[in-house]
Amino acid sequence: MKQSKFITVVLLLFITGVPLPPLKLGHSDCPNFCYHEKDPGICRGFFSRYFYNKETKICEIFKYGGCLGNQNNFRSLEECQTTCQGNRMGTDIATGCHKRQVLCML
């Protein structure tokens, strides 16, 4: 019911030519696996990898065994930062993830 009233108001404003400001919708670009705990896997290798630490909100090094584990496992610091940490500009303080703004022009 509320949604239909909103749509009616928007349509009336559009028809009458009243300019509407763009609607900004923020959403996080972080994949869910960025929030997984680090997982060295079950093998006994000793490889340096990086994971996104959801507590510190930065990418950190850990030792990976070489098999299994989870997707929060990156070969380079840069790959981890690009995927999970975002950049300093536009980073969501709460999650550490890059925020993207979507503009909706009516």
GIRA-V716471 format. One record per residue. N is the residue number from 1. SS is DSSP state (h for helix, s for strand, l for the rest). OMEGA is omega in whole degrees, 0 to 359 (NA if undefined). D_FIRST is the distance of its C-alpha to the first C-alpha in Angstrom with 1 decimal. Layout:
BEGIN
n: [N,N]
ss: [SS,SS]
omega: [OMEGA,OMEGA]
d_first: [D_FIRST,D_FIRST]
END
This chain:
BEGIN
n: [1,2,3,4,5,6,7,8,9,10,11,12,13,14,15,16,17,18,19,20,21,22,23,24,25,26,27,28,29,30,31,32,33,34,35,36,37,38,39,40,41,42,43,44,45,46,47,48,49,50,51,52,53,54,55,56,57,58,59,60,61,62,63,64,65,66,67,68,69,70,71,72,73,74,75,76,77,78,79,80,81,82,83,84,85,86,87,88,89,90,91,92,93,94,95,96,97,98,99,100,101,102,103,104,105,106]
ss: [l,h,h,h,h,h,h,h,h,h,h,h,h,h,h,h,l,l,l,l,l,l,s,s,s,s,s,s,l,l,l,h,h,h,h,l,l,l,l,l,l,l,l,l,l,l,s,s,s,s,s,s,s,l,l,l,l,s,s,s,s,s,s,s,l,l,l,l,l,l,l,l,l,s,l,l,h,h,h,h,h,h,h,h,h,l,l,l,l,l,s,l,l,l,l,l,l,s,s,s,s,s,s,s,l,l]
omega: [180,181,180,176,179,180,179,180,180,179,178,178,179,181,181,176,178,181,178,177,177,178,181,178,179,171,186,178,184,173,180,184,176,182,176,176,175,183,182,182,186,181,188,176,182,184,176,177,180,176,176,179,183,179,181,179,175,176,183,180,171,180,182,182,176,177,182,188,177,184,176,189,186,180,182,177,181,179,178,181,180,184,191,187,183,177,182,179,178,178,178,182,184,185,186,184,179,178,177,177,178,179,178,180,179,NA]
d_first: [0.0,3.8,5.4,5.3,6.5,8.8,10.1,10.8,12.7,14.5,15.5,16.8,18.7,20.1,21.2,22.9,24.7,23.6,24.5,22.1,23.7,23.5,21.0,23.2,22.2,25.0,25.8,29.0,31.5,33.3,33.7,33.2,36.9,37.7,36.8,39.2,42.4,45.6,47.3,50.9,50.9,53.6,56.4,59.2,59.2,58.9,56.8,55.2,51.5,48.6,45.3,42.4,42.6,39.2,40.9,43.0,40.6,43.5,45.3,48.4,51.3,52.0,54.4,53.2,55.3,54.8,52.6,49.2,47.2,43.7,42.2,42.4,45.9,47.1,50.5,50.4,49.0,47.6,45.6,44.1,43.3,41.7,39.6,38.5,39.6,38.5,40.4,40.9,38.9,35.2,35.7,33.0,34.9,33.1,33.7,36.5,34.8,34.4,31.1,29.9,27.6,25.5,24.9,21.9,22.8,20.4]
END
